Amino acid sequence: MRLNEIKPENCLDTMKMMDDAFVDLVVTSPPYDEMREYEGYKLEDFEKIASDLYRVVKDGGVVVWVTGDQTVKGNESGTSFRQALYFKEIGFNLFDTMIYLKPPRGAVGDNRTYWQSFEYMFVFSKGQPKTINLIKDRKNKESRKGDSGTKRLPDGSLYQHNRGGYEEYGRRTNVWEYMIGNGHSSSDKIAHQHPAIFPEKLAHDHILSWSNEGDLVYDPFLGSGTVVLMAMLNGRNYLGSEINANYCEIAKERLRRSRPSTESRTKESQTCVSKETQTHEQLRLLET
Ligand SMILES: C[S@@+](CC[C@H](N)C(=O)[O-])C[C@H]1O[C@@H](n2cnc3c(N)ncnc32)[C@H](O)[C@@H]1O
């Protein structure tokens, strides 16, 4: 199967063409309940899609499943939990339940509840993840070098031990907050023609966390192409499936506009995300 393509089709058809253990990382967000229809397309065949994902993901590969629940008459669907438990039933390990925190917007949920402000990011792995590159950008209260000392044990003897130090920055928490909407989720105006994009930085951060350069990243529900764009810009191979031809065109256009600048952006993005986004924007301005 050729890599680095967008497939204008049902993800089930794309996965049929993949060998077993083909993909290193899946980052995706399926349609949620009946919240949006994507011009007629909603999530169908969830069980079959989940089983195919299990087949095509490598041992140690990861699936990041970003989802939420619809509330009808004060009753949440619970679909996200049902899906998470189904992934476990078919063999995936639930490595972490992460939260995608975003500013509350619009009439999400029920106005008698607290204002809805997050979605789940379930991180499943086939066995234990083979790649873990934790992002360390949370400033510790203090930094300290490691040292060694002695400690007296209950029997009076002295025990020599090493105390670990703290770096200036430690690993993040598993709650990731992103601004959303125009100019935040993506600086691509065309991306916003899709009704439900997730932030480029969210895709970027998962791609860096659970894959290495040269790995294959797949998004079965590609939408406007956020995941393949971030994969390409970070030196990963990619594949994406999108059933809606109009959205496919948006995704292809986003890739086309960014392609010439891939090399320079890859180096930047490994070190600093915000700087990377800025460079991306500058290069685009030069292009137009
Ligand atoms: C929540 S959106 C994904 C948005 C994407 N994360 C982005 O940033 O643009 C889900 C997408 O899945 C597509 N879709 C629904 N069923 C599909 C299927 N079986 N195969 C491929 N795409 C599908 C819909 O058309 C919709 O664009």
The ligand as an SDF file (V2000), in Angstrom:
LIG
                    3D

 27 29  0  0  0  0  0  0  0  0999 V2000
  -15.0080   14.5720   14.1460 C   0  0  0  0  0  0  0  0  0  0  0  0
  -14.6910   14.6120   12.4160 S   0  0  0  0  0  0  0  0  0  0  0  0
  -12.9090   14.5680   12.3730 C   0  0  0  0  0  0  0  0  0  0  0  0
  -12.3000   15.9360   12.4070 C   0  0  0  0  0  0  0  0  0  0  0  0
  -10.7740   15.9300   12.3280 C   0  0  0  0  0  0  0  0  0  0  0  0
  -10.1830   15.4610   13.5650 N   0  0  0  0  0  0  0  0  0  0  0  0
  -10.2390   17.3330   11.9970 C   0  0  0  0  0  0  0  0  0  0  0  0
   -9.4340   17.8810   12.7740 O   0  0  0  0  0  0  0  0  0  0  0  0
  -10.6330   17.8840   10.9840 O   0  0  0  0  0  0  0  0  0  0  0  0
  -15.1110   12.9910   11.9010 C   0  0  0  0  0  0  0  0  0  0  0  0
  -15.0170   12.7620   10.3810 C   0  0  0  0  0  0  0  0  0  0  0  0
  -15.2040   11.3760   10.1050 O   0  0  0  0  0  0  0  0  0  0  0  0
  -15.7980   11.2520    8.8080 C   0  0  0  0  0  0  0  0  0  0  0  0
  -16.3280    9.8750    8.7220 N   0  0  0  0  0  0  0  0  0  0  0  0
  -17.4660    9.3650    9.2580 C   0  0  0  0  0  0  0  0  0  0  0  0
  -17.5370    8.0350    9.0350 N   0  0  0  0  0  0  0  0  0  0  0  0
  -16.4120    7.6890    8.3430 C   0  0  0  0  0  0  0  0  0  0  0  0
  -15.8930    6.4630    7.8460 C   0  0  0  0  0  0  0  0  0  0  0  0
  -16.5570    5.3120    8.0360 N   0  0  0  0  0  0  0  0  0  0  0  0
  -14.7140    6.4610    7.1890 N   0  0  0  0  0  0  0  0  0  0  0  0
  -14.0350    7.6310    7.0040 C   0  0  0  0  0  0  0  0  0  0  0  0
  -14.4780    8.8370    7.4490 N   0  0  0  0  0  0  0  0  0  0  0  0
  -15.6350    8.8610    8.1260 C   0  0  0  0  0  0  0  0  0  0  0  0
  -16.8350   12.3880    8.7820 C   0  0  0  0  0  0  0  0  0  0  0  0
  -17.1640   12.7600    7.4690 O   0  0  0  0  0  0  0  0  0  0  0  0
  -16.0750   13.4980    9.5520 C   0  0  0  0  0  0  0  0  0  0  0  0
  -15.4130   14.3800    8.6600 O   0  0  0  0  0  0  0  0  0  0  0  0
  1  2  1  0
  2  3  1  0
  2 10  1  0
  3  4  1  0
  4  5  1  0
  5  6  1  0
  5  7  1  0
  7  8  2  0
  7  9  1  0
 10 11  1  0
 11 12  1  0
 11 26  1  0
 12 13  1  0
 13 14  1  0
 13 24  1  0
 14 15  1  0
 14 23  1  0
 15 16  2  0
 16 17  1  0
 17 18  1  0
 17 23  2  0
 18 19  1  0
 18 20  2  0
 20 21  1  0
 21 22  2  0
 22 23  1  0
 24 25  1  0
 24 26  1  0
 26 27  1  0
M  CHG  2   2   1   9  -1
M  END
$$$$
